[in-house]
Amino acid sequence: MTNATLRLLLIVLSCTWAIAGTAQEKKTITGVVKDSAGNALPGVSINEKVLQLLL
């Protein structure tokens, strides 16, 4: 392989690694779940559905 090919490969792998690292950040979301009348629903939990893209 030539030096240019190795540099390009290194750049592509670095970008892929950087994107994958930022996509896995965990964040806490807080709030109140309410019914249609606006009353808070006690004991309710929410699950986030995550779409994973393959690179």
C-alpha positions as YAML, in Angstrom:
chain: A
units: angstrom
residues:
- id: 1
  name: MET
  ca: [0.00, 0.00, 0.00]
- id: 2
  name: THR
  ca: [1.14, 3.51, -0.66]
- id: 3
  name: ASN
  ca: [1.43, 6.22, 1.95]
- id: 4
  name: ALA
  ca: [-1.58, 8.04, 0.49]
- id: 5
  name: THR
  ca: [-3.72, 4.91, 0.78]
- id: 6
  name: LEU
  ca: [-2.65, 4.35, 4.38]
- id: 7
  name: ARG
  ca: [-3.42, 7.98, 5.27]
- id: 8
  name: LEU
  ca: [-6.86, 7.75, 3.69]
- id: 9
  name: LEU
  ca: [-7.57, 4.52, 5.55]
- id: 10
  name: LEU
  ca: [-6.46, 6.10, 8.83]
- id: 11
  name: ILE
  ca: [-8.72, 9.14, 8.24]
- id: 12
  name: VAL
  ca: [-11.74, 6.96, 7.45]
- id: 13
  name: LEU
  ca: [-11.19, 4.78, 10.52]
- id: 14
  name: SER
  ca: [-10.70, 7.82, 12.75]
- id: 15
  name: CYS
  ca: [-13.94, 9.41, 11.53]
- id: 16
  name: THR
  ca: [-15.85, 6.16, 12.01]
- id: 17
  name: TRP
  ca: [-14.49, 5.79, 15.55]
- id: 18
  name: ALA
  ca: [-15.35, 9.41, 16.40]
- id: 19
  name: ILE
  ca: [-18.93, 9.05, 15.12]
- id: 20
  name: ALA
  ca: [-19.46, 5.78, 17.01]
- id: 21
  name: GLY
  ca: [-18.10, 7.32, 20.22]
- id: 22
  name: THR
  ca: [-20.44, 10.31, 20.17]
- id: 23
  name: ALA
  ca: [-23.46, 8.21, 19.26]
- id: 24
  name: GLN
  ca: [-23.22, 6.26, 22.51]
- id: 25
  name: GLU
  ca: [-23.58, 9.16, 24.91]
- id: 26
  name: LYS
  ca: [-26.11, 8.54, 27.66]
- id: 27
  name: LYS
  ca: [-28.46, 11.34, 28.61]
- id: 28
  name: THR
  ca: [-31.08, 11.51, 31.33]
- id: 29
  name: ILE
  ca: [-34.45, 12.90, 30.35]
- id: 30
  name: THR
  ca: [-36.90, 13.92, 33.05]
- id: 31
  name: GLY
  ca: [-40.49, 15.11, 32.92]
- id: 32
  name: VAL
  ca: [-44.08, 14.40, 33.83]
- id: 33
  name: VAL
  ca: [-46.38, 12.04, 31.94]
- id: 34
  name: LYS
  ca: [-49.95, 13.30, 31.88]
- id: 35
  name: ASP
  ca: [-53.25, 11.82, 30.81]
- id: 36
  name: SER
  ca: [-55.63, 13.51, 28.36]
- id: 37
  name: ALA
  ca: [-57.18, 15.55, 31.22]
- id: 38
  name: GLY
  ca: [-53.76, 16.92, 32.22]
- id: 39
  name: ASN
  ca: [-53.40, 14.88, 35.42]
- id: 40
  name: ALA
  ca: [-49.99, 13.47, 36.26]
- id: 41
  name: LEU
  ca: [-49.75, 9.67, 36.04]
- id: 42
  name: PRO
  ca: [-47.81, 8.31, 39.05]
- id: 43
  name: GLY
  ca: [-45.37, 5.44, 38.57]
- id: 44
  name: VAL
  ca: [-45.17, 5.74, 34.78]
- id: 45
  name: SER
  ca: [-41.88, 4.98, 33.03]
- id: 46
  name: ILE
  ca: [-40.81, 5.55, 29.45]
- id: 47
  name: ASN
  ca: [-38.50, 3.34, 27.38]
- id: 48
  name: GLU
  ca: [-36.57, 4.87, 24.53]
- id: 49
  name: LYS
  ca: [-36.43, 2.84, 21.35]
- id: 50
  name: VAL
  ca: [-33.01, 3.19, 19.74]
- id: 51
  name: LEU
  ca: [-32.25, 2.74, 16.07]
- id: 52
  name: GLN
  ca: [-28.73, 1.50, 15.47]
- id: 53
  name: LEU
  ca: [-27.12, 2.12, 12.12]
- id: 54
  name: LEU
  ca: [-24.43, -0.17, 10.86]
- id: 55
  name: LEU
  ca: [-21.46, 1.59, 9.32]
...
